[in-house]
Amino acid sequence: MTYAPNHTKRRLIIAGASTLGGFWTASAVYATSLALAKEETPHCHCTQHACVVAARPEQRSPSPAALLVPVAGPWIHLGTARPGTAGTVALSVLGVGQAVGLGMLIGGVAMPAQVRVPMQHGRVLRLGAAPVVTPGGVGLAIRGSM
């Protein structure tokens, strides 16, 4: 057996980091869109002499900041925000995508840098024979390489 560089290691690290980063970026964009979509509702506070109307953000769902946590963020937000069907599917895809990316990244880092490969037995020893004719006689030449 001989050893050769493991080209799969680098490919798996790059693919895992790209997948994790891409799904985390999508999660951050989703968190930003949720934060910007919060509607403001007027709030009226009256005292004995006057009424004050002030805008206050509606408290329908918790802060989407949990989505910025890699891998666990979509699952945390899924459990606390109680989104609709489309939101549940989106959060599940984001969570699974980040988990798969992290798994590929860890697998690539843990993979050995060199792998054992079998020797090619047909190329270890080469022998060849050829007739030799000279003015002094006839013979057989044997050539080989190892």
DSSP file (Angstrom, degrees, kcal/mol; ACC not computed):
  #  RESIDUE AA STRUCTURE BP1 BP2  ACC     N-H-->O    O-->H-N    N-H-->O    O-->H-N    TCO  KAPPA ALPHA  PHI   PSI    X-CA   Y-CA   Z-CA
    1    1 A M              0   0    0      0, 0.0     2,-0.3     0, 0.0   115,-0.0   0.000 360.0 360.0 360.0 146.8    0.0    0.0    0.0
    2    2 A T  E     -A  117   0A   0    115,-2.5   115,-3.2   113,-0.0     2,-0.4  -0.836 360.0-116.0-129.1 169.5    1.1    3.5   -0.7
    3    3 A Y  E     -A  116   0A   0     -2,-0.3   113,-0.2   113,-0.2   111,-0.0  -0.868  26.1-178.9-114.0 142.9   -0.3    6.9    0.4
    4    4 A A  E     -A  115   0A   0    111,-2.5   111,-2.7    -2,-0.4     2,-0.0  -0.946  39.3 -87.0-134.9 155.1   -1.8    9.7   -1.8
    5    5 A P  E     -A  114   0A   0      0, 0.0     2,-0.9     0, 0.0   109,-0.3  -0.341  39.8-123.8 -61.9 143.8   -3.2   13.1   -0.9
    6    6 A N    >>  +     0   0    0    107,-2.7     4,-0.6     1,-0.2     3,-0.5  -0.793  29.3 179.0 -93.1 100.8   -6.9   13.2   -0.1
    7    7 A H  H 3> S+     0   0    0     -2,-0.9     4,-1.4     1,-0.2    -1,-0.2   0.719  75.3  68.1 -75.5 -20.8   -8.5   15.6   -2.5
    8    8 A T  H 3> S+     0   0    0      1,-0.2     4,-2.5     2,-0.2     5,-0.2   0.811  88.9  66.3 -68.2 -29.8  -12.0   14.9   -1.0
    9    9 A K  H <> S+     0   0    0     -3,-0.5     4,-2.0     1,-0.2    -1,-0.2   0.945 103.9  41.7 -58.2 -52.6  -11.0   16.6    2.2
   10   10 A R  H  X S+     0   0    0     -4,-0.6     4,-2.3     1,-0.2    -1,-0.2   0.895 114.7  51.7 -64.6 -41.0  -10.6   20.1    0.7
   11   11 A R  H  X S+     0   0    0     -4,-1.4     4,-2.5     1,-0.2    -1,-0.2   0.898 110.4  48.3 -62.8 -40.5  -13.7   19.7   -1.4
   12   12 A L  H  X S+     0   0    0     -4,-2.5     4,-2.4     2,-0.2    96,-0.2   0.872 110.8  50.6 -69.7 -37.4  -15.9   18.7    1.6
   13   13 A I  H  X S+     0   0    0     -4,-2.0     4,-2.5    -5,-0.2     5,-0.2   0.933 113.6  45.2 -64.3 -45.7  -14.6   21.6    3.7
   14   14 A I  H  X S+     0   0    0     -4,-2.3     4,-2.3     1,-0.2    -2,-0.2   0.922 114.8  47.6 -65.0 -44.3  -15.4   24.1    0.9
   15   15 A A  H  X S+     0   0    0     -4,-2.5     4,-2.3    -5,-0.2    -2,-0.2   0.903 113.9  47.6 -65.0 -40.7  -18.8   22.6    0.2
   16   16 A G  H  X S+     0   0    0     -4,-2.4     4,-2.7    88,-0.2     5,-0.2   0.922 113.3  46.5 -66.5 -44.8  -19.7   22.5    4.0
   17   17 A A  H  X S+     0   0    0     -4,-2.5     4,-2.5    -5,-0.2     5,-0.2   0.897 114.4  48.5 -65.2 -39.4  -18.6   26.1    4.6
   18   18 A S  H  X S+     0   0    0     -4,-2.3     4,-2.5    -5,-0.2    -2,-0.2   0.914 113.6  46.2 -66.9 -42.6  -20.4   27.4    1.6
   19   19 A T  H  X S+     0   0    0     -4,-2.3     4,-2.4     2,-0.2     5,-0.3   0.940 115.5  45.3 -65.8 -47.6  -23.6   25.5    2.4
   20   20 A L  H  X S+     0   0    0     -4,-2.7     4,-2.1    81,-0.2    -2,-0.2   0.932 116.4  46.1 -61.5 -46.2  -23.6   26.6    6.1
   21   21 A G  H  X S+     0   0    0     -4,-2.5     4,-2.3    -5,-0.2    -2,-0.2   0.884 112.3  50.4 -65.2 -39.5  -22.7   30.2    5.1
   22   22 A G  H  X S+     0   0    0     -4,-2.5     4,-2.1    -5,-0.2    -2,-0.2   0.930 114.0  42.8 -65.8 -46.0  -25.4   30.4    2.4
   23   23 A F  H  X S+     0   0    0     -4,-2.4     4,-1.8     2,-0.2    -1,-0.2   0.837 113.7  52.4 -70.9 -31.4  -28.2   29.1    4.5
   24   24 A W  H  X S+     0   0    0     -4,-2.1     4,-2.3    -5,-0.3    -2,-0.2   0.901 108.9  50.5 -69.1 -38.6  -27.1   31.3    7.5
   25   25 A T  H  X S+     0   0    0     -4,-2.3     4,-2.4     2,-0.2    -2,-0.2   0.911 109.8  50.2 -63.1 -41.9  -27.1   34.3    5.1
   26   26 A A  H  X S+     0   0    0     -4,-2.1     4,-2.2     1,-0.2    -1,-0.2   0.874 109.7  51.7 -62.9 -36.3  -30.6   33.4    4.0
   27   27 A S  H  X S+     0   0    0     -4,-1.8     4,-2.3     2,-0.2    -2,-0.2   0.894 109.3  49.4 -66.2 -40.3  -31.6   33.1    7.7
   28   28 A A  H  X S+     0   0    0     -4,-2.3     4,-2.2     2,-0.2    -2,-0.2   0.889 110.9  49.6 -66.6 -38.9  -30.2   36.6    8.4
   29   29 A V  H  X S+     0   0    0     -4,-2.4     4,-2.4     2,-0.2    -2,-0.2   0.906 110.9  50.2 -65.0 -40.9  -32.1   38.0    5.4
   30   30 A Y  H  X S+     0   0    0     -4,-2.2     4,-2.1     2,-0.2    -2,-0.2   0.898 110.0  50.5 -63.5 -40.9  -35.3   36.4    6.7
   31   31 A A  H  X S+     0   0    0     -4,-2.3     4,-2.2     2,-0.2    -2,-0.2   0.898 110.6  49.8 -63.5 -40.5  -34.7   37.8   10.2
   32   32 A T  H  X S+     0   0    0     -4,-2.2     4,-2.3     2,-0.2    -2,-0.2   0.915 110.1  49.5 -64.7 -42.9  -34.2   41.3    8.6
   33   33 A S  H  X S+     0   0    0     -4,-2.4     4,-1.4     1,-0.2    -1,-0.2   0.878 111.5  49.7 -65.8 -36.0  -37.4   41.0    6.6
   34   34 A L  H  < S+     0   0    0     -4,-2.1     4,-0.5     2,-0.2    -1,-0.2   0.894 111.0  49.6 -66.8 -39.2  -39.3   39.9    9.7
   35   35 A A  H >< S+     0   0    0     -4,-2.2     3,-0.6     1,-0.2    -2,-0.2   0.882 113.8  45.0 -67.7 -37.5  -37.9   42.8   11.7
   36   36 A L  H 3< S+     0   0    0     -4,-2.3    -1,-0.2     1,-0.2    -2,-0.2   0.735 106.8  60.6 -77.5 -21.9  -38.9   45.4    9.0
   37   37 A A  T 3< S+     0   0    0     -4,-1.4     2,-0.2    -5,-0.2    -1,-0.2   0.536  72.0 119.0 -85.3  -5.8  -42.3   43.9    8.5
   38   38 A K    <   -     0   0    0     -3,-0.6     2,-0.2    -4,-0.5    21,-0.0  -0.434  60.7-137.8 -63.4 125.6  -43.5   44.5   12.1
   39   39 A E        -     0   0    0     -2,-0.2    19,-2.2    19,-0.1     2,-0.5  -0.568   6.3-131.5 -85.5 148.3  -46.4   46.8   11.9
   40   40 A E  E     -B   57   0B   0     -2,-0.2    15,-0.1    17,-0.2    -1,-0.0  -0.861  19.6-161.8 -99.9 133.5  -46.9   49.7   14.2
   41   41 A T  E     -B   56   0B   0     15,-2.2    15,-2.2    -2,-0.5     2,-0.1  -0.903  25.9-107.9-112.8 142.1  -50.3   50.1   15.9
   42   42 A P  E     -B   55   0B   0      0, 0.0     2,-0.5     0, 0.0    13,-0.2  -0.431  30.5-157.5 -69.1 142.0  -51.5   53.3   17.5
   43   43 A H  E     -B   54   0B   0     11,-3.1    11,-3.1    -2,-0.1     2,-0.6  -0.984   2.0-154.1-123.0 125.4  -51.6   53.2   21.2
   44   44 A C  E     -B   53   0B   0     -2,-0.5     2,-0.5     9,-0.2     9,-0.2  -0.875  11.0-176.9-105.6 125.3  -53.8   55.6   23.1
   45   45 A H  E     -B   52   0B   0      7,-3.1     7,-2.8    -2,-0.6     2,-0.4  -0.968   9.8-169.0-122.2 115.4  -53.0   56.6   26.6
   46   46 A C  E     -B   51   0B   0     -2,-0.5     5,-0.3     5,-0.3     2,-0.2  -0.858   7.8-179.0-110.3 138.0  -55.5   58.9   28.3
   47   47 A T        -     0   0    0      3,-3.3    -2,-0.0    -2,-0.4     0, 0.0  -0.490  50.7 -84.5-113.0-169.9  -55.1   60.8   31.6
   48   48 A Q  S    S+     0   0    0     -2,-0.2     3,-0.1     1,-0.2    -2,-0.0   0.794 126.3  29.5 -69.1 -28.0  -57.6   63.1   33.3
   49   49 A H  S    S+     0   0    0      1,-0.2     2,-0.3     0, 0.0    -1,-0.2   0.711 125.4   7.5-107.1 -24.9  -56.6   66.1   31.3
   50   50 A A        -     0   0    0      2,-0.0    -3,-3.3    -5,-0.0     2,-0.4  -0.984  55.9-128.6-156.0 161.8  -55.4   64.8   27.9
   51   51 A C  E     -B   46   0B   0     -2,-0.3     2,-0.5    -5,-0.3    -5,-0.3  -0.950  19.7-159.1-114.8 138.1  -55.1   61.8   25.6
   52   52 A V  E     -B   45   0B   0     -7,-2.8    -7,-3.1    -2,-0.4     2,-0.6  -0.972   1.9-157.8-119.2 128.2  -51.8   60.9   23.9
   53   53 A V  E     +B   44   0B   0     -2,-0.5     2,-0.4    -9,-0.2    -9,-0.2  -0.926  20.6 171.5-105.5 122.4  -51.6   58.8   20.8
   54   54 A A  E     -B   43   0B   0    -11,-3.1   -11,-3.1    -2,-0.6     2,-0.4  -0.968  33.1-118.0-131.6 146.3  -48.3   57.0   20.3
   55   55 A A  E     +B   42   0B   0     -2,-0.4   -15,-0.0   -13,-0.2    -2,-0.0  -0.662  34.0 179.0 -82.2 134.7  -47.1   54.4   17.9
   56   56 A R  E     -B   41   0B   0    -15,-2.2   -15,-2.2    -2,-0.4     3,-0.1  -1.000  33.5-105.8-136.8 137.7  -46.0   51.2   19.4
   57   57 A P  E     -B   40   0B   0      0, 0.0     2,-0.2     0, 0.0   -17,-0.2  -0.340  40.2-111.0 -62.6 139.8  -44.7   48.1   17.7
   58   58 A E        -     0   0    0    -19,-2.2     2,-0.8     1,-0.1     3,-0.4  -0.517  18.6-142.0 -72.0 136.7  -47.2   45.2   17.7
   59   59 A Q        +     0   0    0     -2,-0.2    -1,-0.1     1,-0.2   -21,-0.0  -0.380  56.2 129.4 -97.9  53.7  -46.1   42.3   19.9
   60   60 A R  S    S+     0   0    0     -2,-0.8    -1,-0.2     1,-0.2    -2,-0.0   0.894  75.3  12.7 -74.1 -40.5  -47.4   39.5   17.7
   61   61 A S  S    S-     0   0    0     -3,-0.4    -1,-0.2     1,-0.1    20,-0.1  -0.924  85.4 -97.9-136.0 158.6  -44.1   37.5   17.6
   62   62 A P        -     0   0    0      0, 0.0    -1,-0.1     0, 0.0    -2,-0.0  -0.154  61.5 -68.2 -69.0 171.4  -40.9   37.5   19.5
   63   63 A S    >   -     0   0    0      1,-0.1     3,-0.9     2,-0.0   -28,-0.0  -0.346  36.7-138.2 -61.4 135.1  -37.8   39.2   18.2
   64   64 A P  G >  S+     0   0    0      0, 0.0     3,-1.7     0, 0.0     4,-0.2   0.329  78.4 105.9 -78.6  11.7  -36.3   37.5   15.1
   65   65 A A  G >   +     0   0    0      1,-0.3     3,-1.8     2,-0.2     4,-0.2   0.754  64.5  71.8 -62.7 -23.2  -32.8   38.0   16.5
   66   66 A A  G X  S+     0   0    0     -3,-0.9     3,-1.6     1,-0.3    -1,-0.3   0.773  83.1  70.7 -63.3 -23.8  -32.7   34.2   17.3
   67   67 A L  G <  S+     0   0    0     -3,-1.7    -1,-0.3     1,-0.3    -2,-0.2   0.672  85.6  67.6 -67.0 -15.0  -32.4   33.6   13.6
   68   68 A L  G <  S+     0   0    0     -3,-1.8    -1,-0.3    -4,-0.2    -2,-0.2   0.569  76.7  96.9 -82.2  -8.2  -28.9   35.0   13.6
   69   69 A V  S <> S-     0   0    0     -3,-1.6     4,-1.7    -4,-0.2     7,-0.1  -0.721  85.5-116.6 -80.0 122.0  -27.6   32.0   15.7
   70   70 A P  T  4 S-     0   0    0      0, 0.0     2,-2.8     0, 0.0    -2,-0.1  -0.323  81.9 -13.6 -63.0 142.3  -26.1   29.5   13.3
   71   71 A V  T  4 S+     0   0    0      1,-0.2     4,-0.4    23,-0.2    28,-0.2  -0.284 138.0  51.2  66.3 -53.3  -27.8   26.1   13.1
   72   72 A A  T  > S+     0   0    0     -2,-2.8     4,-2.4     1,-0.2     3,-0.3   0.732  89.5  80.6 -84.6 -22.3  -30.0   26.5   16.2
   73   73 A G  H  X S+     0   0    0     -4,-1.7     4,-2.6     1,-0.2     5,-0.2   0.891  90.9  47.6 -55.3 -50.1  -31.5   29.8   15.4
   74   74 A P  H  > S+     0   0    0      0, 0.0     4,-2.0     0, 0.0    -1,-0.2   0.881 114.1  48.6 -61.0 -35.7  -34.2   28.7   12.9
   75   75 A W  H  > S+     0   0    0     -4,-0.4     4,-1.7    -3,-0.3    -2,-0.2   0.881 111.3  49.6 -72.2 -37.2  -35.3   25.9   15.4
   76   76 A I  H  X S+     0   0    0     -4,-2.4     4,-1.8     2,-0.2     5,-0.2   0.941 113.7  45.7 -63.6 -47.0  -35.4   28.4   18.3
   77   77 A H  H  X S+     0   0    0     -4,-2.6     4,-2.7     1,-0.2     5,-0.4   0.864 109.4  56.0 -66.0 -35.2  -37.5   30.9   16.3
   78   78 A L  H  X S+     0   0    0     -4,-2.0     4,-0.7    -5,-0.2    -1,-0.2   0.881 111.5  43.8 -63.3 -37.8  -39.8   28.0   15.1
   79   79 A G  H  < S+     0   0    0     -4,-1.7    -1,-0.2     1,-0.1    -2,-0.2   0.785 123.0  34.7 -78.7 -27.5  -40.5   27.1   18.7
   80   80 A T  H  < S+     0   0    0     -4,-1.8    -2,-0.2    -5,-0.1    -3,-0.2   0.781 117.0  47.1 -98.8 -29.3  -41.0   30.6   20.0
   81   81 A A  H  < S-     0   0    0     -4,-2.7    -3,-0.2    -5,-0.2    -2,-0.1   0.756  82.8-147.2 -88.8 -24.6  -42.7   32.5   17.1
   82   82 A R     <  -     0   0    0     -4,-0.7    -4,-0.1    -5,-0.4    -3,-0.1   0.976  27.3-168.2  54.4  61.1  -45.4   30.0   16.1
   83   83 A P        -     0   0    0      0, 0.0    -1,-0.1     0, 0.0   -22,-0.0  -0.197  20.6 -99.2 -74.4 170.9  -45.3   30.9   12.4
   84   84 A G     >  -     0   0    0      1,-0.0     4,-2.4     4,-0.0     5,-0.2   0.022  50.3 -79.3 -74.6-169.9  -47.8   29.9    9.8
   85   85 A T  H  > S+     0   0    0      2,-0.2     4,-2.3     1,-0.2     5,-0.2   0.921 130.7  46.6 -62.9 -46.7  -47.3   27.0    7.4
   86   86 A A  H  > S+     0   0    0      1,-0.2     4,-2.4     2,-0.2    -1,-0.2   0.902 114.0  48.9 -64.7 -40.2  -45.1   28.8    4.9
   87   87 A G  H  > S+     0   0    0      2,-0.2     4,-2.6     1,-0.2    -1,-0.2   0.873 109.7  52.3 -66.1 -37.2  -43.0   30.2    7.8
   88   88 A T  H  X S+     0   0    0     -4,-2.4     4,-2.2     2,-0.2    -2,-0.2   0.917 111.3  46.3 -64.4 -43.5  -42.6   26.7    9.3
   89   89 A V  H  X S+     0   0    0     -4,-2.3     4,-2.4     2,-0.2    -2,-0.2   0.926 113.6  49.1 -64.6 -44.5  -41.5   25.3    6.0
   90   90 A A  H  X S+     0   0    0     -4,-2.4     4,-2.3     1,-0.2    -2,-0.2   0.927 113.0  46.4 -62.6 -45.1  -39.0   28.1    5.4
   91   91 A L  H  X S+     0   0    0     -4,-2.6     4,-2.4     1,-0.2    -1,-0.2   0.878 111.9  51.6 -66.1 -36.8  -37.6   27.8    8.9
   92   92 A S  H  X S+     0   0    0     -4,-2.2     4,-2.7    -5,-0.2     5,-0.2   0.912 110.1  48.5 -65.6 -42.2  -37.3   24.1    8.6
   93   93 A V  H  X S+     0   0    0     -4,-2.4     4,-2.5     1,-0.2     5,-0.2   0.913 112.5  49.0 -63.6 -42.5  -35.4   24.4    5.3
   94   94 A L  H  X S+     0   0    0     -4,-2.3     4,-2.0    -5,-0.2    -2,-0.2   0.911 113.5  46.5 -63.9 -41.7  -33.0   26.9    6.8
   95   95 A G  H  X S+     0   0    0     -4,-2.4     4,-2.0     2,-0.2    -2,-0.2   0.917 115.0  45.0 -67.2 -43.8  -32.4   24.8    9.9
   96   96 A V  H  X S+     0   0    0     -4,-2.7     4,-2.6     2,-0.2     5,-0.2   0.905 112.4  52.3 -67.5 -40.9  -31.8   21.6    7.9
   97   97 A G  H  X S+     0   0    0     -4,-2.5     4,-2.2    -5,-0.2    -2,-0.2   0.911 111.3  46.4 -61.5 -43.1  -29.6   23.4    5.4
   98   98 A Q  H  X S+     0   0    0     -4,-2.0     4,-2.3    -5,-0.2    -1,-0.2   0.891 112.4  50.6 -67.3 -38.1  -27.4   24.8    8.1
   99   99 A A  H  X S+     0   0    0     -4,-2.0     4,-2.3     2,-0.2    -2,-0.2   0.904 111.0  48.4 -65.9 -41.0  -27.1   21.5    9.9
  100  100 A V  H  X S+     0   0    0     -4,-2.6     4,-2.4     2,-0.2     5,-0.2   0.917 111.5  50.2 -64.7 -43.1  -26.1   19.7    6.7
  101  101 A G  H  X S+     0   0    0     -4,-2.2     4,-2.2     1,-0.2   -81,-0.2   0.906 111.2  48.4 -61.1 -42.1  -23.5   22.4    6.0
  102  102 A L  H  X S+     0   0    0     -4,-2.3     4,-2.7     2,-0.2     5,-0.2   0.896 110.4  52.1 -66.0 -39.2  -22.1   22.0    9.5
  103  103 A G  H  X S+     0   0    0     -4,-2.3     4,-2.5     2,-0.2    -2,-0.2   0.916 110.8  46.7 -62.6 -43.4  -22.0   18.3    9.1
  104  104 A M  H  X S+     0   0    0     -4,-2.4     4,-2.4     2,-0.2   -88,-0.2   0.902 112.7  50.7 -64.9 -39.8  -20.1   18.4    5.8
  105  105 A L  H  X S+     0   0    0     -4,-2.2     4,-2.1   -89,-0.2    -2,-0.2   0.932 113.1  44.1 -64.1 -46.2  -17.7   21.0    7.3
  106  106 A I  H  X S+     0   0    0     -4,-2.7     4,-2.4     1,-0.2    -2,-0.2   0.905 113.3  52.1 -65.7 -40.8  -16.9   18.9   10.4
  107  107 A G  H  X S+     0   0    0     -4,-2.5     4,-0.9    -5,-0.2    -2,-0.2   0.892 110.4  48.4 -61.7 -39.4  -16.6   15.7    8.3
  108  108 A G  H  < S+     0   0    0     -4,-2.4     3,-0.2   -96,-0.2    -1,-0.2   0.891 112.1  47.8 -67.9 -39.8  -14.1   17.5    6.0
  109  109 A V  H  < S+     0   0    0     -4,-2.1    -2,-0.2     1,-0.2    -1,-0.2   0.886 113.7  47.7 -67.8 -38.0  -12.0   18.8    8.9
  110  110 A A  H  < S+     0   0    0     -4,-2.4    -1,-0.2    -5,-0.2    -2,-0.2   0.646  89.8 104.2 -77.9 -14.8  -12.0   15.3   10.6
  111  111 A M  S  < S-     0   0    0     -4,-0.9  -105,-0.1    -3,-0.2    -3,-0.0  -0.392  81.7-103.8 -69.7 143.2  -11.0   13.5    7.3
  112  112 A P        -     0   0    0      0, 0.0  -103,-0.2     0, 0.0    -1,-0.1  -0.310  17.9-132.0 -67.1 151.6   -7.4   12.4    7.1
  113  113 A A  S    S+     0   0    0      1,-0.1  -107,-2.7  -108,-0.1     2,-0.4   0.769  91.1  36.9 -75.5 -25.8   -5.1   14.4    4.8
  114  114 A Q  E    S-A    5   0A   0   -109,-0.3     2,-0.3  -107,-0.0    -1,-0.1  -0.955  70.3-157.2-128.0 148.0   -3.7   11.3    3.1
  115  115 A V  E     -A    4   0A   0   -111,-2.7  -111,-2.5    -2,-0.4     2,-0.4  -0.899  23.8-111.7-122.1 152.7   -5.4    8.0    2.1
  116  116 A R  E     -A    3   0A   0     -2,-0.3  -113,-0.2  -113,-0.2    -2,-0.0  -0.666  34.1-173.9 -81.9 133.8   -4.1    4.6    1.4
  117  117 A V  E     -A    2   0A   0   -115,-3.2  -115,-2.5    -2,-0.4     2,-0.1  -0.976  26.9-110.8-126.6 143.3   -4.2    3.4   -2.2
  118  118 A P        -     0   0    0      0, 0.0     2,-0.2     0, 0.0  -115,-0.0  -0.412  34.8-111.0 -71.6 148.1   -3.3    0.0   -3.4
  119  119 A M        -     0   0    0     -2,-0.1     2,-0.9     1,-0.1     3,-0.1  -0.498  28.8-114.5 -74.5 147.7   -0.2   -0.4   -5.6
  120  120 A Q    >   -     0   0    0     -2,-0.2     3,-1.3     1,-0.2     4,-0.2  -0.750  26.8-163.2 -85.4 108.5   -0.8   -1.2   -9.2
  121  121 A H  G >> S+     0   0    0     -2,-0.9     3,-1.2     1,-0.3     4,-0.5   0.763  80.5  66.2 -68.9 -25.8    0.7   -4.7   -9.5
  122  122 A G  G 34 S+     0   0    0      1,-0.2    -1,-0.3     2,-0.1    -2,-0.0   0.673 103.1  47.4 -69.4 -15.9    1.0   -4.6  -13.3
  123  123 A R  G <4 S+     0   0    0     -3,-1.3    -1,-0.2     1,-0.1    -2,-0.2   0.316  88.4  84.3-109.0   7.4    3.5   -1.9  -13.2
  124  124 A V  T <4 S+     0   0    0     -3,-1.2     2,-0.4     1,-0.3    -2,-0.1   0.935 100.9  18.8 -76.6 -45.8    5.9   -3.2  -10.6
  125  125 A L     <  -     0   0    0     -4,-0.5     2,-0.5     2,-0.0    -1,-0.3  -0.988  65.2-174.2-132.3 126.3    8.0   -5.5  -12.8
  126  126 A R  E     -C  145   0C   0     19,-2.8    19,-2.1    -2,-0.4     2,-0.4  -0.979   6.0-179.7-120.9 129.2    8.3   -5.3  -16.6
  127  127 A L  E     +C  144   0C   0     -2,-0.5     2,-0.3    17,-0.2    17,-0.2  -0.962   1.9 175.4-125.3 145.1   10.2   -7.9  -18.6
  128  128 A G  E     -C  143   0C   0     15,-2.9    15,-3.2    -2,-0.4     2,-0.4  -0.997  12.6-157.8-147.0 147.0   10.7   -8.0  -22.3
  129  129 A A  E     +C  142   0C   0     -2,-0.3    13,-0.2    13,-0.2    -2,-0.0  -0.968  12.4 176.2-126.4 142.5   12.7  -10.3  -24.7
  130  130 A A  E     -C  141   0C   0     11,-2.5    11,-3.4    -2,-0.4     2,-0.2  -0.999  32.4-111.6-144.4 142.0   13.9   -9.5  -28.2
  131  131 A P  E     -C  140   0C   0      0, 0.0     2,-0.5     0, 0.0     9,-0.3  -0.480  28.9-153.3 -72.2 144.7   16.0  -11.4  -30.6
  132  132 A V  E     -C  139   0C   0      7,-2.9     7,-3.0    -2,-0.2     2,-0.5  -0.980   9.6-171.3-122.7 125.3   19.4   -9.9  -31.3
  133  133 A V  E     +C  138   0C   0     -2,-0.5     5,-0.2     5,-0.2     7,-0.0  -0.971  14.9 165.1-117.6 121.1   21.2  -10.6  -34.6
  134  134 A T  E >   -C  137   0C   0      3,-3.0     3,-1.2    -2,-0.5    -2,-0.0  -0.832  51.7-103.4-127.0 166.2   24.8   -9.4  -34.9
  135  135 A P  T 3  S+     0   0    0      0, 0.0     3,-0.1     0, 0.0    -1,-0.0   0.761 122.2  50.6 -61.6 -21.0   27.6  -10.2  -37.4
  136  136 A G  T 3  S-     0   0    0      1,-0.2     2,-0.3     0, 0.0    -3,-0.0   0.578 124.8 -52.1 -94.6  -8.2   29.1  -12.5  -34.8
  137  137 A G  E <   -C  134   0C   0     -3,-1.2    -3,-3.0     2,-0.0     2,-0.4  -0.982  55.0 -78.6 163.9-174.7   26.0  -14.5  -33.9
  138  138 A V  E     +C  133   0C   0     -2,-0.3     2,-0.3    -5,-0.2    -5,-0.2  -0.923  48.6 152.8-120.5 144.4   22.4  -14.7  -32.9
  139  139 A G  E     -C  132   0C   0     -7,-3.0    -7,-2.9    -2,-0.4     2,-0.4  -0.869  39.8-104.6-155.0-172.2   21.1  -14.2  -29.4
  140  140 A L  E     -C  131   0C   0     -9,-0.3     2,-0.5    -2,-0.3    -2,-0.0  -0.995  24.4-155.2-129.6 126.3   18.2  -13.2  -27.1
  141  141 A A  E     -C  130   0C   0    -11,-3.4   -11,-2.5    -2,-0.4     2,-0.5  -0.873   5.9-161.2-103.8 132.2   18.2   -9.9  -25.2
  142  142 A I  E     -C  129   0C   0     -2,-0.5     2,-0.3   -13,-0.2   -13,-0.2  -0.957  10.3-177.4-114.9 127.2   16.1   -9.6  -22.0
  143  143 A R  E     +C  128   0C   0    -15,-3.2   -15,-2.9    -2,-0.5     2,-0.3  -0.913   6.5 167.5-121.6 150.1   15.2   -6.1  -20.7
  144  144 A G  E     -C  127   0C   0     -2,-0.3     2,-0.3   -17,-0.2   -17,-0.2  -0.992  18.1-160.3-156.1 161.6   13.3   -5.2  -17.6
  145  145 A S  E      C  126   0C   0    -19,-2.1   -19,-2.8    -2,-0.3    -2,-0.0  -0.986 360.0 360.0-143.2 153.5   12.4   -2.5  -15.3
  146  146 A M              0   0    0     -2,-0.3    -1,-0.1   -21,-0.2   -19,-0.0   0.335 360.0 360.0-128.5 360.0   11.2   -2.4  -11.7
